[in-house]
């Protein structure tokens, strides 16, 4: 679609009262680029996956979402003419793990065993959550019936409505909101506890559990030993700030830093580090990511020590070394998250 046609269509939708943001989402940036040898990187806007092509089939990491995975399947069929035999999940979150169904005929789905715990539906009596990334949903319950009807939903809750609505009844209950927008994530049929090697066509791919931490408890780093390459998602990203409030309500900041430090060391043996968000990089990018936390923690610690209020810190703290990273406008939310990490009992 040309820019002019997008503008024309946007104008029409404005007249009709339809939000134009839905149009922008229909034109995702998608690409496939070679990392090295038979290892490739797939892109859907700000989300990235990797896949390894072997004579016996393809080992794919995160399928990202149904639109992307359908597009990817057709690209893979055309370019390589071998089926996807494995889908290896980094973790259960819907923005990375959705859309695997399209590969279900040929692929085995693999993830850390804690994916199943994260994906289990909480009890039906669960109220709309008051903390966490989707606590905002509770503020949308205009008729105060404890459910979010589609006409009450807005923002990220509306954008992910289908993802939340596991029982497809057109309303979201507290259990569905608490569980998260993961109804399009296909459950792993093969799970592991500490690490697992998947072999296909003479190639090995290794999944390693990252451990308990705030982001999720089912995170796998997926490594390609022969290619000296690594797929690492969300607990490490490149040239992008940590997402908003950093899941502070889950605590476990120390565990997160332990994981970052560990993988910073491991990454030095790898030539290609492909994050789930941000450009392909190397070990120095993991170091820059760790240094960001060092600076953020130092700034918030100093604010606390000098008696600043949280609001003052959110307004005043700047980390100019990172002003060219994407998500820099989230800095005040990172400050909030770090404040809680450092002060919550
Ligand atoms: Zn995630």
py3Dmol code that shows the C-alpha trace and the ligand (Angstrom):
import py3Dmol

protein = """\
ATOM      1  CA  UNK A   1       0.000   0.000   0.000  1.00  0.00           C
ATOM      2  CA  UNK A   2       1.421   3.403  -0.895  1.00  0.00           C
ATOM      3  CA  UNK A   3       1.724   6.193   1.621  1.00  0.00           C
ATOM      4  CA  UNK A   4      -0.901   8.229  -0.229  1.00  0.00           C
ATOM      5  CA  UNK A   5      -3.366   5.379  -0.086  1.00  0.00           C
ATOM      6  CA  UNK A   6      -2.682   4.937   3.628  1.00  0.00           C
ATOM      7  CA  UNK A   7      -3.433   8.622   4.186  1.00  0.00           C
ATOM      8  CA  UNK A   8      -6.565   8.403   2.055  1.00  0.00           C
ATOM      9  CA  UNK A   9      -7.718   5.326   3.938  1.00  0.00           C
ATOM     10  CA  UNK A  10      -6.862   6.923   7.283  1.00  0.00           C
ATOM     11  CA  UNK A  11      -9.003   9.923   6.339  1.00  0.00           C
ATOM     12  CA  UNK A  12     -11.910   7.685   5.445  1.00  0.00           C
ATOM     13  CA  UNK A  13     -11.590   5.768   8.700  1.00  0.00           C
ATOM     14  CA  UNK A  14     -11.447   9.027  10.662  1.00  0.00           C
ATOM     15  CA  UNK A  15     -14.736  10.023   9.031  1.00  0.00           C
ATOM     16  CA  UNK A  16     -16.154   6.626   9.950  1.00  0.00           C
ATOM     17  CA  UNK A  17     -14.822   6.976  13.493  1.00  0.00           C
ATOM     18  CA  UNK A  18     -12.604   3.891  13.256  1.00  0.00           C
ATOM     19  CA  UNK A  19      -9.251   4.230  15.026  1.00  0.00           C
ATOM     20  CA  UNK A  20      -6.461   4.514  12.469  1.00  0.00           C
ATOM     21  CA  UNK A  21      -3.950   2.761  14.739  1.00  0.00           C
ATOM     22  CA  UNK A  22      -5.411  -0.572  13.620  1.00  0.00           C
ATOM     23  CA  UNK A  23      -4.351   0.246  10.052  1.00  0.00           C
ATOM     24  CA  UNK A  24      -0.721   0.845  11.015  1.00  0.00           C
ATOM     25  CA  UNK A  25      -0.643  -2.624  12.572  1.00  0.00           C
ATOM     26  CA  UNK A  26      -1.718  -4.155   9.274  1.00  0.00           C
ATOM     27  CA  UNK A  27       1.518  -3.109   7.571  1.00  0.00           C
ATOM     28  CA  UNK A  28       4.206  -4.827   9.667  1.00  0.00           C
ATOM     29  CA  UNK A  29       7.870  -4.691   8.782  1.00  0.00           C
ATOM     30  CA  UNK A  30       8.880  -8.279   8.065  1.00  0.00           C
ATOM     31  CA  UNK A  31      12.195  -9.621   6.868  1.00  0.00           C
ATOM     32  CA  UNK A  32      14.495 -12.614   6.783  1.00  0.00           C
ATOM     33  CA  UNK A  33      18.249 -12.004   6.970  1.00  0.00           C
ATOM     34  CA  UNK A  34      21.126 -14.467   7.098  1.00  0.00           C
ATOM     35  CA  UNK A  35      23.102 -14.474  10.349  1.00  0.00           C
ATOM     36  CA  UNK A  36      25.708 -17.033   9.294  1.00  0.00           C
ATOM     37  CA  UNK A  37      25.667 -20.272   7.281  1.00  0.00           C
ATOM     38  CA  UNK A  38      22.206 -21.838   7.531  1.00  0.00           C
ATOM     39  CA  UNK A  39      21.116 -19.665  10.453  1.00  0.00           C
ATOM     40  CA  UNK A  40      18.674 -16.838   9.758  1.00  0.00           C
ATOM     41  CA  UNK A  41      16.917 -14.059  11.619  1.00  0.00           C
ATOM     42  CA  UNK A  42      13.223 -13.288  11.102  1.00  0.00           C
ATOM     43  CA  UNK A  43      11.709  -9.908  11.914  1.00  0.00           C
ATOM     44  CA  UNK A  44       8.156  -8.778  12.667  1.00  0.00           C
ATOM     45  CA  UNK A  45       8.353  -5.071  13.542  1.00  0.00           C
ATOM     46  CA  UNK A  46      10.198  -4.916  16.878  1.00  0.00           C
ATOM     47  CA  UNK A  47      10.198  -8.673  17.460  1.00  0.00           C
ATOM     48  CA  UNK A  48      12.853 -11.069  16.206  1.00  0.00           C
ATOM     49  CA  UNK A  49      13.197 -14.833  15.948  1.00  0.00           C
ATOM     50  CA  UNK A  50      15.907 -17.092  14.519  1.00  0.00           C
ATOM     51  CA  UNK A  51      15.795 -20.381  12.625  1.00  0.00           C
ATOM     52  CA  UNK A  52      18.292 -22.990  11.481  1.00  0.00           C
ATOM     53  CA  UNK A  53      17.816 -24.819   8.177  1.00  0.00           C
ATOM     54  CA  UNK A  54      19.010 -28.433   7.952  1.00  0.00           C
ATOM     55  CA  UNK A  55      18.565 -31.119   5.314  1.00  0.00           C
ATOM     56  CA  UNK A  56      15.916 -32.776   7.480  1.00  0.00           C
ATOM     57  CA  UNK A  57      13.944 -29.672   8.316  1.00  0.00           C
ATOM     58  CA  UNK A  58      13.976 -26.350  10.134  1.00  0.00           C
ATOM     59  CA  UNK A  59      14.447 -25.612  13.810  1.00  0.00           C
ATOM     60  CA  UNK A  60      12.558 -22.392  14.549  1.00  0.00           C
ATOM     61  CA  UNK A  61      12.579 -20.398  17.768  1.00  0.00           C
ATOM     62  CA  UNK A  62       9.683 -18.054  18.660  1.00  0.00           C
ATOM     63  CA  UNK A  63       6.791 -17.960  16.136  1.00  0.00           C
ATOM     64  CA  UNK A  64       5.948 -14.379  17.342  1.00  0.00           C
ATOM     65  CA  UNK A  65       2.275 -14.127  16.194  1.00  0.00           C
ATOM     66  CA  UNK A  66      -0.192 -15.764  13.792  1.00  0.00           C
ATOM     67  CA  UNK A  67       0.244 -13.160  11.053  1.00  0.00           C
ATOM     68  CA  UNK A  68       4.007 -13.446  11.104  1.00  0.00           C
ATOM     69  CA  UNK A  69       4.116 -17.244  11.379  1.00  0.00           C
ATOM     70  CA  UNK A  70       1.768 -17.665   8.394  1.00  0.00           C
ATOM     71  CA  UNK A  71       3.965 -15.306   6.377  1.00  0.00           C
ATOM     72  CA  UNK A  72       7.103 -17.086   7.573  1.00  0.00           C
ATOM     73  CA  UNK A  73       5.747 -20.534   6.705  1.00  0.00           C
ATOM     74  CA  UNK A  74       5.094 -19.467   3.134  1.00  0.00           C
ATOM     75  CA  UNK A  75       8.571 -17.885   2.886  1.00  0.00           C
ATOM     76  CA  UNK A  76      10.228 -21.010   4.293  1.00  0.00           C
ATOM     77  CA  UNK A  77       8.306 -23.282   1.902  1.00  0.00           C
ATOM     78  CA  UNK A  78       9.396 -21.171  -1.063  1.00  0.00           C
ATOM     79  CA  UNK A  79      13.019 -20.653  -0.053  1.00  0.00           C
ATOM     80  CA  UNK A  80      13.988 -23.947   1.556  1.00  0.00           C
ATOM     81  CA  UNK A  81      11.324 -26.552   0.770  1.00  0.00           C
ATOM     82  CA  UNK A  82      11.775 -28.400   4.064  1.00  0.00           C
ATOM     83  CA  UNK A  83       9.230 -28.372   6.912  1.00  0.00           C
ATOM     84  CA  UNK A  84       9.605 -26.790  10.344  1.00  0.00           C
ATOM     85  CA  UNK A  85      10.350 -29.782  12.584  1.00  0.00           C
ATOM     86  CA  UNK A  86      10.822 -27.974  15.908  1.00  0.00           C
ATOM     87  CA  UNK A  87       9.500 -24.797  17.490  1.00  0.00           C
ATOM     88  CA  UNK A  88      11.662 -23.837  20.477  1.00  0.00           C
ATOM     89  CA  UNK A  89      10.112 -21.243  22.774  1.00  0.00           C
ATOM     90  CA  UNK A  90      12.134 -18.614  24.599  1.00  0.00           C
ATOM     91  CA  UNK A  91       9.219 -18.232  27.065  1.00  0.00           C
ATOM     92  CA  UNK A  92       5.419 -18.198  27.197  1.00  0.00           C
ATOM     93  CA  UNK A  93       4.680 -14.518  26.586  1.00  0.00           C
ATOM     94  CA  UNK A  94       2.134 -13.979  23.817  1.00  0.00           C
ATOM     95  CA  UNK A  95       4.116 -11.351  21.919  1.00  0.00           C
ATOM     96  CA  UNK A  96       6.886 -13.891  21.203  1.00  0.00           C
ATOM     97  CA  UNK A  97       5.197 -17.289  21.468  1.00  0.00           C
ATOM     98  CA  UNK A  98       1.899 -16.862  19.575  1.00  0.00           C
ATOM     99  CA  UNK A  99       1.153 -18.323  16.155  1.00  0.00           C
ATOM    100  CA  UNK A 100       2.784 -21.763  16.322  1.00  0.00           C
ATOM    101  CA  UNK A 101      -0.364 -23.597  15.164  1.00  0.00           C
ATOM    102  CA  UNK A 102       0.578 -23.123  11.529  1.00  0.00           C
ATOM    103  CA  UNK A 103       3.561 -25.454  12.055  1.00  0.00           C
ATOM    104  CA  UNK A 104       1.693 -28.038  14.161  1.00  0.00           C
ATOM    105  CA  UNK A 105       1.407 -30.650  11.409  1.00  0.00           C
ATOM    106  CA  UNK A 106       5.173 -31.087  11.137  1.00  0.00           C
ATOM    107  CA  UNK A 107       6.715 -29.604  14.288  1.00  0.00           C
ATOM    108  CA  UNK A 108       7.355 -30.631  17.879  1.00  0.00           C
ATOM    109  CA  UNK A 109       6.936 -27.718  20.315  1.00  0.00           C
ATOM    110  CA  UNK A 110       9.552 -27.413  23.046  1.00  0.00           C
ATOM    111  CA  UNK A 111       9.821 -25.158  26.076  1.00  0.00           C
ATOM    112  CA  UNK A 112      10.930 -25.001  29.674  1.00  0.00           C
ATOM    113  CA  UNK A 113       8.639 -26.961  32.005  1.00  0.00           C
ATOM    114  CA  UNK A 114       7.558 -23.767  33.812  1.00  0.00           C
ATOM    115  CA  UNK A 115       5.780 -22.673  30.624  1.00  0.00           C
ATOM    116  CA  UNK A 116       2.987 -25.057  31.616  1.00  0.00           C
ATOM    117  CA  UNK A 117       2.643 -23.410  35.041  1.00  0.00           C
ATOM    118  CA  UNK A 118       2.563 -19.938  33.500  1.00  0.00           C
ATOM    119  CA  UNK A 119      -0.015 -21.073  30.937  1.00  0.00           C
ATOM    120  CA  UNK A 120      -2.365 -22.778  33.410  1.00  0.00           C
ATOM    121  CA  UNK A 121      -5.644 -20.859  33.825  1.00  0.00           C
ATOM    122  CA  UNK A 122      -6.019 -19.384  37.346  1.00  0.00           C
ATOM    123  CA  UNK A 123      -9.240 -20.190  39.271  1.00  0.00           C
ATOM    124  CA  UNK A 124     -12.375 -18.739  37.687  1.00  0.00           C
ATOM    125  CA  UNK A 125     -13.035 -16.672  40.823  1.00  0.00           C
ATOM    126  CA  UNK A 126      -9.809 -14.672  40.285  1.00  0.00           C
ATOM    127  CA  UNK A 127     -10.631 -10.935  40.379  1.00  0.00           C
ATOM    128  CA  UNK A 128      -9.286  -8.466  37.820  1.00  0.00           C
ATOM    129  CA  UNK A 129      -5.639  -8.014  38.901  1.00  0.00           C
ATOM    130  CA  UNK A 130      -4.690  -4.743  40.604  1.00  0.00           C
ATOM    131  CA  UNK A 131      -0.978  -4.981  39.851  1.00  0.00           C
ATOM    132  CA  UNK A 132       1.151  -6.156  36.991  1.00  0.00           C
ATOM    133  CA  UNK A 133       1.382  -5.165  33.335  1.00  0.00           C
ATOM    134  CA  UNK A 134      -2.372  -5.496  32.733  1.00  0.00           C
ATOM    135  CA  UNK A 135      -3.659  -4.007  36.005  1.00  0.00           C
ATOM    136  CA  UNK A 136      -4.887  -1.183  33.784  1.00  0.00           C
ATOM    137  CA  UNK A 137      -7.745  -3.511  32.758  1.00  0.00           C
ATOM    138  CA  UNK A 138      -9.404  -3.119  36.181  1.00  0.00           C
ATOM    139  CA  UNK A 139      -9.786   0.625  35.531  1.00  0.00           C
ATOM    140  CA  UNK A 140     -11.764  -0.137  32.337  1.00  0.00           C
ATOM    141  CA  UNK A 141     -14.593  -1.991  34.095  1.00  0.00           C
ATOM    142  CA  UNK A 142     -17.088   0.840  33.624  1.00  0.00           C
ATOM    143  CA  UNK A 143     -20.181  -1.209  34.563  1.00  0.00           C
ATOM    144  CA  UNK A 144     -18.337  -2.669  37.565  1.00  0.00           C
ATOM    145  CA  UNK A 145     -19.330  -6.284  36.847  1.00  0.00           C
ATOM    146  CA  UNK A 146     -15.808  -7.652  37.322  1.00  0.00           C
ATOM    147  CA  UNK A 147     -15.496  -8.394  33.597  1.00  0.00           C
ATOM    148  CA  UNK A 148     -14.087  -6.421  30.681  1.00  0.00           C
ATOM    149  CA  UNK A 149     -16.484  -6.354  27.757  1.00  0.00           C
ATOM    150  CA  UNK A 150     -14.950  -5.526  24.401  1.00  0.00           C
ATOM    151  CA  UNK A 151     -16.659  -2.127  24.336  1.00  0.00           C
ATOM    152  CA  UNK A 152     -15.012  -1.301  27.698  1.00  0.00           C
ATOM    153  CA  UNK A 153     -11.526  -2.342  26.582  1.00  0.00           C
ATOM    154  CA  UNK A 154      -8.983   0.136  25.260  1.00  0.00           C
ATOM    155  CA  UNK A 155      -5.247   0.408  24.649  1.00  0.00           C
ATOM    156  CA  UNK A 156      -3.169  -2.735  25.182  1.00  0.00           C
ATOM    157  CA  UNK A 157      -6.154  -4.641  26.579  1.00  0.00           C
ATOM    158  CA  UNK A 158      -8.203  -4.037  23.430  1.00  0.00           C
ATOM    159  CA  UNK A 159      -5.213  -4.679  21.159  1.00  0.00           C
ATOM    160  CA  UNK A 160      -4.680  -8.068  22.851  1.00  0.00           C
ATOM    161  CA  UNK A 161      -8.350  -8.920  23.410  1.00  0.00           C
ATOM    162  CA  UNK A 162      -8.309 -12.171  21.416  1.00  0.00           C
ATOM    163  CA  UNK A 163      -5.077 -13.165  23.123  1.00  0.00           C
ATOM    164  CA  UNK A 164      -6.678 -12.802  26.572  1.00  0.00           C
ATOM    165  CA  UNK A 165     -10.031 -14.376  25.697  1.00  0.00           C
ATOM    166  CA  UNK A 166      -9.083 -18.030  26.146  1.00  0.00           C
ATOM    167  CA  UNK A 167     -12.687 -19.309  26.298  1.00  0.00           C
ATOM    168  CA  UNK A 168     -13.687 -17.091  23.345  1.00  0.00           C
ATOM    169  CA  UNK A 169     -16.823 -15.816  25.075  1.00  0.00           C
ATOM    170  CA  UNK A 170     -16.177 -12.204  24.072  1.00  0.00           C
ATOM    171  CA  UNK A 171     -15.548 -10.942  27.628  1.00  0.00           C
ATOM    172  CA  UNK A 172     -12.432 -11.038  29.792  1.00  0.00           C
ATOM    173  CA  UNK A 173     -12.611 -12.304  33.360  1.00  0.00           C
ATOM    174  CA  UNK A 174      -9.962 -11.765  36.036  1.00  0.00           C
ATOM    175  CA  UNK A 175      -8.353 -15.141  35.405  1.00  0.00           C
ATOM    176  CA  UNK A 176      -7.910 -14.412  31.701  1.00  0.00           C
ATOM    177  CA  UNK A 177      -6.413 -10.982  32.373  1.00  0.00           C
ATOM    178  CA  UNK A 178      -4.068 -12.299  35.087  1.00  0.00           C
ATOM    179  CA  UNK A 179      -2.886 -15.141  32.828  1.00  0.00           C
ATOM    180  CA  UNK A 180      -2.066 -12.702  30.037  1.00  0.00           C
ATOM    181  CA  UNK A 181      -2.680 -12.540  26.286  1.00  0.00           C
ATOM    182  CA  UNK A 182      -1.437 -16.053  25.507  1.00  0.00           C
ATOM    183  CA  UNK A 183      -4.433 -17.892  24.035  1.00  0.00           C
ATOM    184  CA  UNK A 184      -2.606 -18.149  20.686  1.00  0.00           C
ATOM    185  CA  UNK A 185       0.487 -19.708  22.254  1.00  0.00           C
ATOM    186  CA  UNK A 186       0.497 -23.443  21.510  1.00  0.00           C
ATOM    187  CA  UNK A 187       1.530 -25.438  24.581  1.00  0.00           C
ATOM    188  CA  UNK A 188       4.920 -27.152  24.426  1.00  0.00           C
ATOM    189  CA  UNK A 189       4.599 -30.924  24.147  1.00  0.00           C
ATOM    190  CA  UNK A 190       8.223 -31.509  25.083  1.00  0.00           C
ATOM    191  CA  UNK A 191       9.610 -29.784  28.181  1.00  0.00           C
ATOM    192  CA  UNK A 192      12.877 -29.804  30.083  1.00  0.00           C
ATOM    193  CA  UNK A 193      14.149 -28.707  33.494  1.00  0.00           C
ATOM    194  CA  UNK A 194      17.754 -27.482  33.201  1.00  0.00           C
ATOM    195  CA  UNK A 195      18.887 -27.885  29.628  1.00  0.00           C
ATOM    196  CA  UNK A 196      18.116 -29.877  26.513  1.00  0.00           C
ATOM    197  CA  UNK A 197      19.810 -30.512  23.171  1.00  0.00           C
ATOM    198  CA  UNK A 198      17.662 -30.792  20.047  1.00  0.00           C
ATOM    199  CA  UNK A 199      19.403 -32.567  17.153  1.00  0.00           C
ATOM    200  CA  UNK A 200      18.246 -32.552  13.537  1.00  0.00           C
ATOM    201  CA  UNK A 201      20.034 -33.088  10.234  1.00  0.00           C
ATOM    202  CA  UNK A 202      23.430 -33.348  11.902  1.00  0.00           C
ATOM    203  CA  UNK A 203      22.979 -30.047  13.778  1.00  0.00           C
ATOM    204  CA  UNK A 204      22.546 -29.392  17.488  1.00  0.00           C
ATOM    205  CA  UNK A 205      20.597 -26.614  19.171  1.00  0.00           C
ATOM    206  CA  UNK A 206      20.716 -26.185  22.930  1.00  0.00           C
ATOM    207  CA  UNK A 207      18.083 -24.758  25.269  1.00  0.00           C
ATOM    208  CA  UNK A 208      19.240 -23.571  28.680  1.00  0.00           C
ATOM    209  CA  UNK A 209      16.959 -22.464  31.501  1.00  0.00           C
ATOM    210  CA  UNK A 210      17.778 -18.952  32.719  1.00  0.00           C
ATOM    211  CA  UNK A 211      16.283 -19.506  36.193  1.00  0.00           C
ATOM    212  CA  UNK A 212      13.657 -17.796  38.310  1.00  0.00           C
ATOM    213  CA  UNK A 213      13.509 -14.060  37.724  1.00  0.00           C
ATOM    214  CA  UNK A 214      11.068 -11.180  37.534  1.00  0.00           C
ATOM    215  CA  UNK A 215      10.344 -11.295  33.786  1.00  0.00           C
ATOM    216  CA  UNK A 216       9.178 -14.927  33.833  1.00  0.00           C
ATOM    217  CA  UNK A 217      10.237 -18.241  35.328  1.00  0.00           C
ATOM    218  CA  UNK A 218      10.313 -20.175  32.060  1.00  0.00           C
ATOM    219  CA  UNK A 219      12.987 -18.336  30.082  1.00  0.00           C
ATOM    220  CA  UNK A 220      15.274 -20.349  27.793  1.00  0.00           C
ATOM    221  CA  UNK A 221      18.364 -19.046  26.056  1.00  0.00           C
ATOM    222  CA  UNK A 222      18.647 -20.926  22.757  1.00  0.00           C
ATOM    223  CA  UNK A 223      22.180 -21.454  21.486  1.00  0.00           C
ATOM    224  CA  UNK A 224      23.609 -22.724  18.197  1.00  0.00           C
ATOM    225  CA  UNK A 225      27.061 -24.045  19.144  1.00  0.00           C
ATOM    226  CA  UNK A 226      28.387 -24.669  15.629  1.00  0.00           C
ATOM    227  CA  UNK A 227      27.270 -21.235  14.448  1.00  0.00           C
ATOM    228  CA  UNK A 228      28.476 -19.590  17.683  1.00  0.00           C
ATOM    229  CA  UNK A 229      25.105 -17.875  17.852  1.00  0.00           C
ATOM    230  CA  UNK A 230      22.526 -17.184  20.553  1.00  0.00           C
ATOM    231  CA  UNK A 231      18.817 -16.218  20.693  1.00  0.00           C
ATOM    232  CA  UNK A 232      18.222 -14.291  23.923  1.00  0.00           C
ATOM    233  CA  UNK A 233      14.892 -12.679  24.731  1.00  0.00           C
ATOM    234  CA  UNK A 234      13.507  -9.920  26.950  1.00  0.00           C
ATOM    235  CA  UNK A 235      15.747 -10.294  30.020  1.00  0.00           C
ATOM    236  CA  UNK A 236      18.477  -9.001  27.711  1.00  0.00           C
ATOM    237  CA  UNK A 237      17.710  -6.656  24.800  1.00  0.00           C
ATOM    238  CA  UNK A 238      19.979  -4.466  22.693  1.00  0.00           C
ATOM    239  CA  UNK A 239      19.885  -0.696  22.283  1.00  0.00           C
ATOM    240  CA  UNK A 240      16.486  -0.576  23.914  1.00  0.00           C
ATOM    241  CA  UNK A 241      15.517   0.249  27.504  1.00  0.00           C
ATOM    242  CA  UNK A 242      13.960  -2.462  29.684  1.00  0.00           C
ATOM    243  CA  UNK A 243      10.223  -2.526  29.138  1.00  0.00           C
ATOM    244  CA  UNK A 244       8.415   0.099  31.209  1.00  0.00           C
ATOM    245  CA  UNK A 245       8.114  -0.849  34.920  1.00  0.00           C
ATOM    246  CA  UNK A 246      10.297  -3.954  34.595  1.00  0.00           C
ATOM    247  CA  UNK A 247       7.746  -6.327  36.185  1.00  0.00           C
ATOM    248  CA  UNK A 248       8.839  -5.021  39.592  1.00  0.00           C
ATOM    249  CA  UNK A 249       5.781  -6.527  41.289  1.00  0.00           C
ATOM    250  CA  UNK A 250       7.364  -9.955  40.780  1.00  0.00           C
ATOM    251  CA  UNK A 251      10.449  -8.759  42.704  1.00  0.00           C
ATOM    252  CA  UNK A 252      13.492 -10.962  41.906  1.00  0.00           C
ATOM    253  CA  UNK A 253      15.742  -8.132  40.679  1.00  0.00           C
ATOM    254  CA  UNK A 254      18.809  -9.842  42.157  1.00  0.00           C
ATOM    255  CA  UNK A 255      17.926 -13.000  40.231  1.00  0.00           C
ATOM    256  CA  UNK A 256      17.594 -10.943  37.055  1.00  0.00           C
ATOM    257  CA  UNK A 257      21.021  -9.350  37.542  1.00  0.00           C
ATOM    258  CA  UNK A 258      22.544 -12.748  38.307  1.00  0.00           C
ATOM    259  CA  UNK A 259      21.176 -14.004  34.984  1.00  0.00           C
ATOM    260  CA  UNK A 260      22.423 -10.956  33.080  1.00  0.00           C
ATOM    261  CA  UNK A 261      25.893 -11.279  34.595  1.00  0.00           C
ATOM    262  CA  UNK A 262      26.023 -14.993  33.836  1.00  0.00           C
ATOM    263  CA  UNK A 263      24.988 -14.568  30.206  1.00  0.00           C
ATOM    264  CA  UNK A 264      27.325 -11.610  29.790  1.00  0.00           C
ATOM    265  CA  UNK A 265      30.161 -14.022  30.592  1.00  0.00           C
ATOM    266  CA  UNK A 266      28.797 -16.820  28.396  1.00  0.00           C
ATOM    267  CA  UNK A 267      28.205 -14.440  25.477  1.00  0.00           C
ATOM    268  CA  UNK A 268      31.941 -13.799  25.149  1.00  0.00           C
ATOM    269  CA  UNK A 269      32.228 -17.257  23.496  1.00  0.00           C
ATOM    270  CA  UNK A 270      29.641 -16.330  20.850  1.00  0.00           C
ATOM    271  CA  UNK A 271      30.014 -14.346  17.626  1.00  0.00           C
ATOM    272  CA  UNK A 272      26.348 -13.574  16.989  1.00  0.00           C
ATOM    273  CA  UNK A 273      23.863 -12.559  19.671  1.00  0.00           C
ATOM    274  CA  UNK A 274      20.327 -12.163  18.344  1.00  0.00           C
ATOM    275  CA  UNK A 275      18.024 -10.505  20.876  1.00  0.00           C
ATOM    276  CA  UNK A 276      14.237 -10.801  20.735  1.00  0.00           C
ATOM    277  CA  UNK A 277      14.242  -6.986  20.529  1.00  0.00           C
ATOM    278  CA  UNK A 278      16.908  -4.816  18.925  1.00  0.00           C
ATOM    279  CA  UNK A 279      19.646  -5.284  16.357  1.00  0.00           C
ATOM    280  CA  UNK A 280      21.860  -8.345  15.952  1.00  0.00           C
ATOM    281  CA  UNK A 281      24.934  -7.789  18.107  1.00  0.00           C
ATOM    282  CA  UNK A 282      27.663  -9.377  20.154  1.00  0.00           C
ATOM    283  CA  UNK A 283      28.983  -9.761  23.677  1.00  0.00           C
ATOM    284  CA  UNK A 284      29.723  -6.025  23.980  1.00  0.00           C
ATOM    285  CA  UNK A 285      25.990  -5.334  23.622  1.00  0.00           C
ATOM    286  CA  UNK A 286      25.250  -7.587  26.600  1.00  0.00           C
ATOM    287  CA  UNK A 287      27.847  -5.629  28.546  1.00  0.00           C
ATOM    288  CA  UNK A 288      26.195  -2.328  27.558  1.00  0.00           C
ATOM    289  CA  UNK A 289      22.866  -3.731  28.737  1.00  0.00           C
ATOM    290  CA  UNK A 290      24.363  -4.691  32.122  1.00  0.00           C
ATOM    291  CA  UNK A 291      25.987  -1.260  32.412  1.00  0.00           C
ATOM    292  CA  UNK A 292      22.603   0.379  31.879  1.00  0.00           C
ATOM    293  CA  UNK A 293      21.345  -1.347  35.034  1.00  0.00           C
ATOM    294  CA  UNK A 294      24.455  -0.303  36.917  1.00  0.00           C
ATOM    295  CA  UNK A 295      23.769   3.339  36.010  1.00  0.00           C
ATOM    296  CA  UNK A 296      20.046   3.131  36.709  1.00  0.00           C
ATOM    297  CA  UNK A 297      20.596   1.483  40.071  1.00  0.00           C
ATOM    298  CA  UNK A 298      23.279   4.029  41.021  1.00  0.00           C
ATOM    299  CA  UNK A 299      21.022   6.957  40.077  1.00  0.00           C
ATOM    300  CA  UNK A 300      18.012   5.671  42.029  1.00  0.00           C
ATOM    301  CA  UNK A 301      20.163   4.672  45.014  1.00  0.00           C
ATOM    302  CA  UNK A 302      21.600   8.175  45.125  1.00  0.00           C
ATOM    303  CA  UNK A 303      18.122   9.678  44.907  1.00  0.00           C
ATOM    304  CA  UNK A 304      16.974   7.578  47.852  1.00  0.00           C
ATOM    305  CA  UNK A 305      20.127   8.413  49.844  1.00  0.00           C
ATOM    306  CA  UNK A 306      19.646  12.162  49.291  1.00  0.00           C
ATOM    307  CA  UNK A 307      16.000  12.079  50.325  1.00  0.00           C
ATOM    308  CA  UNK A 308      14.378  12.643  46.935  1.00  0.00           C
ATOM    309  CA  UNK A 309      10.793  11.515  46.510  1.00  0.00           C
ATOM    310  CA  UNK A 310       9.949   8.926  43.898  1.00  0.00           C
ATOM    311  CA  UNK A 311       8.147  11.611  41.872  1.00  0.00           C
ATOM    312  CA  UNK A 312      11.237  13.841  41.959  1.00  0.00           C
ATOM    313  CA  UNK A 313      13.402  10.960  40.803  1.00  0.00           C
ATOM    314  CA  UNK A 314      11.013  10.102  37.988  1.00  0.00           C
ATOM    315  CA  UNK A 315      11.210  13.709  36.837  1.00  0.00           C
ATOM    316  CA  UNK A 316      14.887  14.366  37.387  1.00  0.00           C
ATOM    317  CA  UNK A 317      16.857  11.251  36.595  1.00  0.00           C
ATOM    318  CA  UNK A 318      18.437  11.265  33.137  1.00  0.00           C
ATOM    319  CA  UNK A 319      20.846   8.722  31.690  1.00  0.00           C
ATOM    320  CA  UNK A 320      22.158  10.565  28.630  1.00  0.00           C
ATOM    321  CA  UNK A 321      24.452   7.682  27.626  1.00  0.00           C
ATOM    322  CA  UNK A 322      21.291   5.852  26.578  1.00  0.00           C
ATOM    323  CA  UNK A 323      19.237   8.678  25.085  1.00  0.00           C
ATOM    324  CA  UNK A 324      19.659   7.175  21.601  1.00  0.00           C
ATOM    325  CA  UNK A 325      18.261   3.789  22.670  1.00  0.00           C
ATOM    326  CA  UNK A 326      14.695   3.017  21.750  1.00  0.00           C
ATOM    327  CA  UNK A 327      12.238   3.207  24.619  1.00  0.00           C
ATOM    328  CA  UNK A 328      14.183   6.052  26.279  1.00  0.00           C
ATOM    329  CA  UNK A 329      10.802   7.610  27.092  1.00  0.00           C
ATOM    330  CA  UNK A 330      10.265   4.644  29.452  1.00  0.00           C
ATOM    331  CA  UNK A 331      13.110   5.859  31.670  1.00  0.00           C
ATOM    332  CA  UNK A 332      10.777   7.310  34.318  1.00  0.00           C
ATOM    333  CA  UNK A 333       8.992   3.947  34.459  1.00  0.00           C
ATOM    334  CA  UNK A 334      12.338   2.156  34.769  1.00  0.00           C
ATOM    335  CA  UNK A 335      13.068   4.531  37.685  1.00  0.00           C
ATOM    336  CA  UNK A 336       9.770   3.521  39.289  1.00  0.00           C
ATOM    337  CA  UNK A 337      10.592  -0.173  38.838  1.00  0.00           C
ATOM    338  CA  UNK A 338      14.115   0.203  40.192  1.00  0.00           C
ATOM    339  CA  UNK A 339      12.789   2.194  43.169  1.00  0.00           C
ATOM    340  CA  UNK A 340      10.506  -0.713  44.055  1.00  0.00           C
ATOM    341  CA  UNK A 341      13.260  -3.271  43.478  1.00  0.00           C
ATOM    342  CA  UNK A 342      15.463  -1.368  45.935  1.00  0.00           C
ATOM    343  CA  UNK A 343      12.878  -0.530  48.588  1.00  0.00           C
ATOM    344  CA  UNK A 344      10.163  -3.230  48.655  1.00  0.00           C
ATOM    345  CA  UNK A 345      10.439  -5.726  51.435  1.00  0.00           C
TER     346      UNK A 345
END
"""
ligand_1 = """\
1
ZN
Zn 8.442 -11.568 27.655
"""
view = py3Dmol.view(width=600, height=400)
view.addModel(protein, "pdb")
view.setStyle({"model": 0}, {"cartoon": {"style": "trace"}})
view.addModel(ligand_1, "xyz")
view.setStyle({"model": 1}, {"stick": {}})
view.zoomTo()
view.show()
